[in-house]
Amino acid sequence: MKKEASREKRLKNPPDKGNVILLELKKNLKRDPEKLLKKADEAIRHFAKKADLQKLFESLHTRGSLKMRSGNYRSALEDFRKARDISESLGIKISEASSLNLMGNAYLYMSMPEKALECYISALKLYDVLKEKRAQSVIYLNMGNIDWFEGNYERAEENYTKGAKLSRGRDKKNNALCLIGIGNIRLKTGLTDKALEYYRKAAETADTTDYSTIAMIMNNIGEAYRRKKQWDKSLESLYCSYDTLKKAKTALHRAETLCTIGDVFIETGEYSSALKYIKKSLSIAEKIKSLSLKMDVYLSLSVLHEKSGNAKSAVKFFMKYIEIKEKLYEKKKKEKLSEMEMKFRVEKNDLVLDVLRQKNRELTSVNERLKETLGQLKVLNGLIPICAWCKRIRNDRGYWEKLEKYIEEHSLAKTVNIMCPDCAEKKEKEKNR
């Protein structure tokens, strides 16, 4: 009976079409983004028509995230910017900060770290006011990553440390990633033991079901032991990383780990084992069509054959390595030119938008002052009923008032009692009688 009543209620009050689409999108975000984009477009049109700004904000975020997964970063940036403008107009600071963070991510993928940092810093200020420590830690991690890739290790460590402190007890994944970042800096600067210390801390704090993060930690531990030439410990960690990556179902990282295992076996002189793992890595690289991975594998095969005394094969694989490297260089060159062109267009658009936004603020301010001034104005208009004999005026409530009182109540004018020349002359004649 309850189910029947519930079904009847749903039929009488069907759920909002846009809400249904938005809920479906959020549940299936990890599926094929191209198919979901059409639904996101539909949700945006629906909420724009209804003028539901909060739901429109959510839909723009969702569509932007789908575009990011498709690699359409510039278009995603536009969606995040529109969402930021909506949240700003609604005065919802946390939503504005979220949009700024996503804008920063889009700029980062577009190889525009300066613009990304601008967005991250703006988001950080808002999160600081709102006391959103978990969200602040994510921003510090992103800023640390930018500094890491730009080679500014001191500032990167400072940001990772702040992120680790804020995420402790609040966000296991972010805390682990910040600790990994600090470990990577230690490894890069030759402090291998310190790096291992941070990697172990990251392993302790990471969620046991977060396979990708655990695999990353174990892979880094394996690399640290490799640099210390502790081959058994290195292989143990790398095997653990590989087994974890099977659960995470990430083929690229699995192949990279297999190649690293092969490299360790090359250094220990176990060439048959090295060849076995490197071939497995090459098989995955060909399957997923990863040129950069194939390039690394060919270099490892070249080193392997050189060390085992097979000069001909060593040269053959080295030439394949060079061939792919040149292809990637040409591809990178074209991408860089395209990025620079895009950067110029985006910065130009940003400048225009900033000018328009400033003009809009100025016009809004002028409009508000104008409304305030108009509100103070009182103007007499229309037909005014006035007595032909006593000159009193009938007001809106039906009462008869003196002319002076009516004028003062219905305008900004003030009356002053004086005598006109005609009345003065008349009064003088009456006085002399």
Secondary structure, DSSP 8 states (H G I E B T S, - for coil): -HHHHHHHHHHHS---HHHHHHHHHHHTTTS-HHHHHHHHHHHHHHHHHHT-HHHHHHHHHHHHHHHHHHT-HHHHHHHHHHHHHHHHHHT-HHHHHHHHHHHHHHHHHTT-HHHHHHHHHHHHHHHHHHT-HHHHHHHHHHHHHHHHHTT-HHHHHHHHHHHHHHHTTT-HHHHHHHHHHHHHHHHHTT-HHHHHHHHHHHHHHS-TT-HHHHHHHHHHHHHHHHHTT-HHHHHHHHHHHHHHHHHHT-HHHHHHHHHHHHHHHHHHT-HHHHHHHHHHHHHHHHHHT-HHHHHHHHHHHHHHHHHTT-HHHHHHHHHHHHHHHHHHHHHHHHHHHHHHHHHHHHHHHHHHHHHHHHHHHHHHHHHHHHHHHHHH-----S---B-TTT--EE-TTS-EE-HHHHHHHHSS--------HHHHHHHHHHHH-
